[in-house]
């Protein structure tokens, strides 16, 4: 059985990548270099229980996360 260990989202212009690392219970953000694709870490924050799904809102101001139960 395949289990997803992370969920990934980007801003509308794909300049920032967000990941929720479930096993580490952490949200991480990276700046994406458009010419090389290289990632530079911006920051991280704890993610209680590891969110199964994340998405940036339409204004790219907020990262939204879902939780079950």
C-alpha positions in Angstrom: 0.0 0.0 0.0 1.4 3.4 -1.0 1.1 6.1 1.6 1.7 9.8 0.8 4.3 11.2 3.2 4.0 14.8 2.1 1.7 17.2 0.3 3.0 20.0 -2.0 1.4 23.3 -3.1 2.7 26.4 -4.9 1.7 30.0 -5.2 -0.1 31.0 -8.4 3.1 32.1 -10.1 5.0 29.0 -8.8 7.6 31.2 -7.2 7.1 29.6 -3.8 6.7 25.9 -3.0 5.1 24.7 0.2 5.3 21.2 1.6 3.7 19.5 4.6 6.1 16.7 5.8 3.7 14.4 7.7 6.3 12.2 9.4 8.1 15.3 10.6 4.9 17.1 11.4 6.3 20.2 9.7 5.3 22.8 7.1 8.2 24.0 4.9 8.4 26.8 2.4 10.9 27.3 -0.4 11.6 30.0 -3.0 11.9 28.5 -6.5 14.6 29.9 -8.8 12.7 30.1 -12.1 15.9 29.8 -14.2 17.4 26.7 -12.5 14.6 25.2 -10.5 16.8 25.3 -7.4 15.0 25.6 -4.0 16.0 28.0 -1.2 14.4 27.4 2.2 12.3 30.3 3.4 11.1 28.9 6.7 9.2 26.1 8.5 6.6 25.7 11.2 5.2 22.8 13.2 2.1 21.0 11.7 0.0 19.3 14.3 -0.6 15.7 13.1 0.7 16.5 9.6 -2.0 17.9 7.3 -3.2 15.6 4.5 -3.8 18.4 2.0 -2.5 21.9 1.6 -3.2 24.8 -0.9 -2.3 28.4 -1.2 -5.3 30.8 -1.2 -6.2 32.8 -4.3 -4.3 35.9 -3.0 -1.1 33.8 -2.2 -1.3 35.2 1.3 -2.4 32.1 3.2 -1.5 28.5 3.2 -4.7 26.4 3.9 -4.5 22.9 5.4 -7.1 20.3 6.0 -7.4 17.8 8.9 -9.8 14.9 9.5 -11.6 14.0 12.6 
